Amino acid sequence: MEALVATRTFRLKGRVLDKMCKSHGLKNPHQVSMRAGVSYPTIEKWLSEPEGIESIHMPSLAGILIGALGFKPEDVLKMRIGDLFEYVEDQG
């Protein structure tokens, strides 16, 4: 009989992203939403309930990093995947 292997997945570090936003003067999800051009419900979930996220819309992530936080695209490209994501047990 084959042993069951737990599956793992990447999860957005939403609380780290929230701290980044606050350190850039964005005090609440509404401000992030307005600057990023991303819907408020998406921002709210990403920043406060990252464990419930099943997929990431990459243009939205770019909107947060570049539009809201003011990173240059070349700075984002230099980031490590571990800066934004953690590798966790898949809850699904």
N, C-alpha and C positions, 0 to 999 in steps of 0.2 A: 504494500500500500504506500502511495506517495504521501510524504509529509506536506501539510499545508504551510505555505510560506506567506507570511504577512506581506501585503503589498504596501509600498510607500509612494509618496507623491510630494510634489513641491507645493508649498502654501505661502502666499504673500505675507510678508511681515508687516501687516497693517498697522500695528502699534508703533513700529519703527518709522513707518511712513508718516503716521500722525505726528510723532515727535519732530520729524524733519519739517513738516508743514508748520508746526508751532514755532520752531526755531527760525523760520523764515517770516514770522509775523502773521501767519494765517491761523487765527484763533479758533475757528470752527469750520465744520464741513461745508457750510454755505459759502464761505469765502473761498475755500478750495475749489468748490464746484464752479463758482463764477469765473475764477481765474483759469481753471483747467478746461472749461467748456465741456464738462462731464456732468451728467445728471446728479442731483443731490442724493437720491437713494443709493446710487452706485458708490459715491464717495463715502456716505455714511456707513455702508456695509463694509467697504474696504478698510476704513480706518478703525471701526469699532467691533466688527464681527468677522475678522478674516478667516476664522475656522469654517465659516459657512460658504465660502467662495469655492465654486467648482471649476470656474474658468476665468481667464483674464482677457479682457478686450485690450489688445496691445495699443491701439490708438488712444484709449482712455488712460493707460499707464503713461504713455508719452505725454499726454495732455497734463497730467499731474507733474511729472518730472520736469518737463520743459516749460509748459505754460504757467503752471502755478508756482513751482519752486524756482524757476528761472535758470535751470541747468542748460548748458549748451549741449547740442546733440553729441559732440565729440566727448564731453565729460560723461554723459550717460553711457556711451560706448566703452569707457574705461572702467565703469563700475563692475564689480564682481557679482555674479548671480547670488552669492550668499549675502550681499548687502540688502537685497530686497526679498529673498525667498529663503524658507527653511525647508528641510527635507524631513517629512513626518510620516507616521503610520496613516494609511488611507482609511478614513472612517466610513467610506462607502461600501 
